[in-house]
Amino acid sequence: MFKYAIVTLLILIIYNLVMGFIYILKDKSSSKRGLASLKTRIILSLLLFILIIVGFYTDMIKPNSF
């Protein structure tokens, strides 16, 4: 379940990255869709970072050891 949440957040971040790029290319006027996509991507990235840290400290994510 935890890994699915991480993968879902990664997919949403990539989707927002692509959509923000398309918004910037297509919107020649002063549209705020590109900025909204950037805000969403930043929030999703912070959620992913927090989720990874929580998973590490609760031993849901185990680091590889040599």
C-alpha atoms as one frame of an Amber mdcrd trajectory, in Angstrom:
protein
   0.000   0.000   0.000   2.793   2.389   0.914   4.660   1.768  -2.330   1.507
   2.395  -4.346   1.134   5.824  -2.725   4.716   6.693  -3.689   4.254   5.510
  -7.269   0.948   7.391  -7.547   2.577  10.612  -6.349   5.434  10.159  -8.836
   2.954   9.656 -11.691   1.006  12.753 -10.652   4.218  14.806 -10.481   5.239
  13.713 -13.980   1.723  14.403 -15.283   1.780  17.926 -13.831   5.237  18.487
 -15.290   4.043  17.573 -18.779   0.814  19.555 -18.478   2.677  22.625 -17.212
   5.014  22.404 -20.204   2.041  22.171 -22.566   0.304  25.104 -20.845   3.394
  27.270 -21.183   3.797  26.401 -24.865   0.135  26.779 -25.863  -0.957  29.742
 -23.733   0.492  32.796 -25.397  -1.495  35.186 -23.223  -0.970  35.783 -19.543
  -2.666  32.599 -18.393  -2.194  31.325 -14.871  -2.505  27.633 -15.739   1.274
  27.186 -15.928   1.707  28.737 -12.491  -1.092  26.600 -11.036   0.592  23.501
 -12.439   3.887  24.542 -10.850   2.210  25.066  -7.468   0.559  21.661  -7.686
   3.847  20.000  -8.613   5.643  21.620  -5.672   2.943  20.496  -3.235   3.008
  16.944  -4.626   6.802  16.855  -4.390   6.691  17.972  -0.757   4.088  15.310
   0.013   6.296  12.692  -1.630   9.324  13.836   0.361   7.369  13.727   3.627
   5.949  10.314   2.762   9.421   8.914   2.064  10.799  10.308   5.347   7.863
   8.939   7.350   8.234   5.570   5.639  11.927   5.481   6.447  11.451   6.289
  10.129   8.572   3.824  10.546  10.580   1.071   8.784   8.148   0.799   5.896
  11.047   1.635   3.590  14.269  -0.212   4.177  17.509   1.113   2.687  19.724
  -1.237   0.715  22.826  -2.301   2.576  26.011  -3.813   1.239
